[in-house]
């Protein structure tokens, strides 16, 4: 079967590697072009692009998926199947190219969390279980027929970074099973129940602004869902401060946003319900630090207030 793989971030790399390790080598890899980042505006390749280069696979990096030349180039490869992991929405002119359709790996148990950020929203909502789904793409986002699914437990220690890494590994095995079934002709698609669908829209940096009137549990879940990027944040002395690792206590103490630290190795902050204990923190313009290191050189004092 002739396959074209499409993906961008690190989440998709284990899936590409797993396919190649098992003798399923794509005709070509499609990723975004390099982006300029940082103060030096250096070009930075997508992780899937780097993986494709390491594996010596043909690489296509169109500026637009609707570009007629790109669509023509893909069509001339005469693919049987597109395999898509953490990529863009495919335009209709691309969806009709592969003879056997397009398989996508998604980071939730569809129809739950349709959208660009299923893992983050699952953590932000305090879920104790999530999962992965392979499904057939169709024009409506994440609404195609389900192929295979696998559940994943969310333990309290997980944040977006650690849960995403675990799910990328589990997902790579699930995708391999799905592609093998596609090759064997044994796929059994099942329609989604649209009435059970929930959204997982793209994460924007301003979503990380902490409302200290919310409960400590809800704020802690926000921190988990946005760690390590883009990070949940607040203001102190006019500067942005980000929080990366936290836990919560249900007993109330202090005003929402009030610093309650008593010892130099503990940072506790009052909330609308309960107390938030911070373990890792980053002051604007500084490095991310364990809270005890931050407090050692900080002028933060009990009674100081964090603001939204």
N, C-alpha and C positions, 0 to 999 in steps of 0.2 A: 504493500500500500504506500502510495506517495503522499507524504505528510509535509505540511509547512507549519512551523512553530512560531507563535507570536507571544511576546512578553517583554517586560521592562525591568521590574525591580528584583531584588534579591529573593523575594518570595517565590519567583518563577524559576530560579536557577536550579534547585534540586529536581524539579520536574523535567527540565531539559536534560540534565545530567543522567537522570534515571532512565529516560528513554534510550539515550545513546548507549549507556552501559548494558542495556538489554537488547542491543542489536537493532533498535528502531532509530535510524539516523534520518532526520528531516532533510528534505530537498533544499530548504533554505530557512533562515531565521529572520524574522521581522521584528525590529525594535525602533524606538525613536532615535533620531540623530543625537549626537553629543550636545550637551547643554553647557553654556558658560556659567561657572559658579565661582563664588568667593571674590575676594578683593582683587586678585590677579586676573579674574575672568578667564580662568583656564578651562579648556574643553574637558568635560567629564562624560565618559561613556556610561551607558546603562549597564547594570550588572549582567543582564542577559547577553548584551553585546560582547562583553569581555569573555563570558563563558563560551560563546559561539566562536570567538577568535581562538581561544585555547583549544577548542575541539576541532578547529580547522573546518568549520562549516560555513557555507555561503551566507552572506549577511546582506539584508536589504534594510535601508534606513530612510524611508520616505518622509518628506516634510508634511505630506497629507495623504491619508489613506484613500482619498477620493481622486487623487491625481491620475489622470487617464493613462499616462505612461507606466505608472506603477501597477495599476490594475491590469494593463496589457501584459506587463512582464510576468505578473503572478499567473495570469491566465495561460500564458505560453508554457509555463511549467506543468500545466495539466494536473493539478493536485487532486487526490481523492478526498483529502481531509485536512481541515485546519485544526490545530490544537492551540488553544488560547489560554494563557494564564496571566492574570494581573496586567491586562492591556487595555486598550481603548475600545469604545463601542465601534463595531465594524459597520461601515456603510452598506447599504443594500447591494451596491454594485460589486462588493467583495463577497458578501454572504452567498451569492449565487454561483461563485466560481467553483468551489470544491464539489465533486460529484456526490460525496457521502455526507456533506454538511460540515458543521464546525462544532467541536467539543470544547467546552470551557470548564475550568476548575475554579470553584468559588468558595470563599472562606466562611460559609455558614451552612446550616441545614435548611436549604430553600424549601418553602417560599419565605422563610424568615430572613430578614436583613438583606433585601435586595438593594444593591447600590455599591458605591466605590469603597466603603469603609466598614465592612461587616465585623471584622475582628475588633476594631476600636469601639464600635457601638455596643457590641456584646459585653465588653468589659465595663464600659461607662454605665450600662444598665444593671451591672451587678450579677450577670448570669453565672450560673455554676456549671453550665454545659453549653457547648457549641458543636461545630462539626464542619465537614467539608462535603461539597456536592459536585459531581460532574454532571453536566447537562448539555443539551443541544441548543446552540444559539439560534435565536430568531430576533426580528427587529425590536421587539419590546424587551427592555433591559431586564436580564436575569429571570426571564419568565418562560424559558424553553423547557421542554420535557426533561425530567430527571432521569439520569442513567444509574449512578451509584452514589451512595452516601456513607459517611462514617462519622460517628460521634467522637467528641473530644471533651474530656473533663477540664474545667477551668479551676485550678487550685488558687488559693488566696495569694500565693507568691508570684503569680504570673502578672506581667504587664504586657503592653502591646508588643514590645520587642521580643520578649521570651516566648510569648504565646504564638506570635507570628512565625518564629523560627521552628517551633515544634510542629505547627500546622503545615508549614512548607514541606517538612519531611514526610509527615503522614499523607499529605496531599499528593506528593510525588508518587507514592506507592498506589494510591487510589487512581490516579490518572493513568499509570501504567496498566493497571487491570482493565480500565475502561478502553484504552487504545487497543489492547490485545483482544478484547471482546469485539471491537469494531473491525479489526482485521479478520477475526473468525466468523463475523456475521452473527454474533449471539447477543447483541445489545437488545435490551427490553425497555424502551422509553416509557415513562409514566408521566402523565399530565400533572402540572402543578395546580393546587387549589388556590386561585387568586384571592379568595376571600380571607385567606390566612396570611397573606403577604404583609411584611413590615419593612419600613425603609431604613437604609443605612447610607445616608448622603455623604458626599465628600467632606473631609475634615478641613475646616478653615482655622487659621491660627487664633482668631478672636473667640472661637469656641472654648479655648482654654482659660478664659478669664474666670476666676473663682468667685462665686457668690457665697460669701461667708455666712449668709443667713440660711443656706441649705444645711442639711445634716452632715455630720462628720463622715458618715458612711458614703453618702452620695459624692462628697468632695473627694474622698479617697478613691472611689471608683473612677471619677474623672481623671485623677492623676494617673491611675493605672492605664486607662485607655489612651492617654496621650503621652506616655513615656516609652521611648526616649524622645520622640518627636511628635508634634511640635512643642509639647510640654505645657502643663497647666501652670498658670502664673497669677501673681498678684502684684501689688505695689507696696513699697516700703521706702520712706524717705525720698519719694519721687523717682525711685528706680524700680525697674521690673525685676522680680525675683521668681524663679521657676522651681517647681517641686517635682521630684521624680520618684520618690519611694515613700510610702506612708502607711499608717494603720490608723484605726479609729477606736475610741472608747465611748461607750454609750452614756456614761455619767456626765452630767452637765457641769460646766465650770467656766466662768468668765463670759465676756461679751463676744459676739460674732466678730472674728478677725483679730481678737486680742491675743498677744503673745503671753503664754502662761508659764514659760520655762522657769524651772527652779534650780536645776543643776546644769552645769556647763556641757553636758553630753546629751541633753534632751531638749527638743523643741516641741512644745505642745501649743496648739492654737485653738481658741474657742470658736464654736460654730453655732448655727441655729439649734442644733441638738447634738450633744456629745462633744468630745475633744478629738482633734486631729493631731497625731504624732508624726513628725517629719523625720525621715532618715537620710535623704539626699536632697541637695539644694544647689541652686546656682544664682548668684547675683549678677545682674547686668554687667557685661564686660569682663566677667571672671570665669574661672573654671568650675565645672560641676564638682561638688565636694560632699563627703560624708558630713552630716550635720554637726558632729563634734568638732571637726576641723573648721567649719564655717564659724561656729560660735566662738572658737578660740580667738579669732581675729576680728570679731564683730562687736559693734557698739549696741547691738540689739539688747533691749532690757525688758524685763517683765512689765506689762502694761502698755507697751508699744502696740500700735495697731497696723494690721495689713488692710489695704483697701482695694476695691475692685478697679 
